[in-house]
Amino acid sequence: MPSICKSQAPTVSVVDIANGFNSPIGVTHAGDGSNRLFVIEQGGTIKIVEPDGNHIKSPFLNISALISSGGEQGLLGLVFHPEYETNGYFYVNYTDLNGDTVIDRFTVSSDENVASIDSRYQILTFDQPYGSHNGGDLHFGPTDGFLYISTGDGGEAGEAQNLNSLLGNILRIDVNGDDFPEDSSKNYAIPTDNPYFGQSGADEIWVSGLRNPWRFSFDRLNGDLYIGDVGEDLFEEFNYQSNTSNGGENYGWPCYEGTSEYLTNGCGDISEYTFPFDLLEHDLVDSNYCTAVGGYVYRGQTYQYLNGWYFYTDWCDGEFFVAKRLENGTWESHSLGTIVGGFAVTGFGESETGELYIVAWTALLRIVGDENIFMNGFEADK
């Protein structure tokens, strides 16, 4: 496990970009050259922030009538199709009025700042046993173009080890095909190189053994996958998958929480599981860790000395961290201190150019660097 330097002084800060959001939980971009940012509001709306920081008050999309919201439910994820500039497609992940997960596709209207609500097209839906641990994040793989979906265990811990369940996983599907033409609720294809394709286990599963992967991301440079997984009683987890992986990693929940045994009845040998590259332990003195918030690897052009560092935090404690995988396979990790405050940051995002943003309270904030980072032992990717 990496060593976290708790005493290290903060070497990044944030600047206010836009305000007036209602329960923002994420931010992303459309990849269409407009440099707009799209802020996801849990209550069912998506708002646009223009490059000059103007927060357009009328929503890009409003599906509040379709969703159950509050607690861990609501509009939870947004991603734009890699060919959005030509096809106008984007995808949302939400809990419907029954509390179940739905992935829908919408299309932008003739007005680039307004989506067509009538274009709704269901991609995938599945039951949620309870109102918690819905996951909800969405990303297209930067190298394969497939849609990845984080699901969470739905409050049923054992589902994360049930390979016949869509719960407790990250799923991988092809939205450009349809392997289920007779089923109107399933409008996607299964990549034939998914690890359980044609075998025992749900064909959609890419990786398993996750409790509540609230936020995950890909390194836009090389396709490495980073997962922030919300813990139970002991640890908050941050997991990694190399871009060379063929999928099938089992991150251990609920057999293990972090590196500690949790519910091992019926579990396999320890060698069958992939363990986190970093843990935030709940009972540390002067900490208040409770909810992992996965971030992004910085690949922007403004702060070259941040290049290659993965940013992440904890919702309750508010302490920020950066980590990097070294050439020998070990990890280096540093604390950046409490930059924003506890019970604030609900999600990260990146712009078209790779600059990093967070949403906290009612605001959209940008992460900015500090040349003093050199004085604290950091090194950028060579």
Secondary structure, 3 states (H helix, E strand, C coil): CCCEECCCCCCEEEEEEECCCCCEEEEEECCCCCCCEEEEECCCEEEEECCCCCEEEEEEEECHHHECCECCECEEEEEECCCHHHHCEEEEEEEECCCCEEEEEEEECCCCCCEEEEEEEEEEEECCCCCCCCCCCEEECCCCCCEEEECCCCCCHHHHHCCCCCCCCEEEEECCCCCCCCCCCCCCECCCCCCCCCCCCCCCEEEECCCCCCEEEECCCCCCEEEEECCCCCEEEEEEECCCCCCCCECCCCCEECCEECCCCCCCCHHHCCCCCEEEECCCCCCCCCCEECCCECCCCCCHHHCCCEEEEECCCCEEEEEEECCCCCEEEEEEEECCCCCCEEEEEECCCCCEEEEECCEEEEEEECHHHHHHCCCCCC
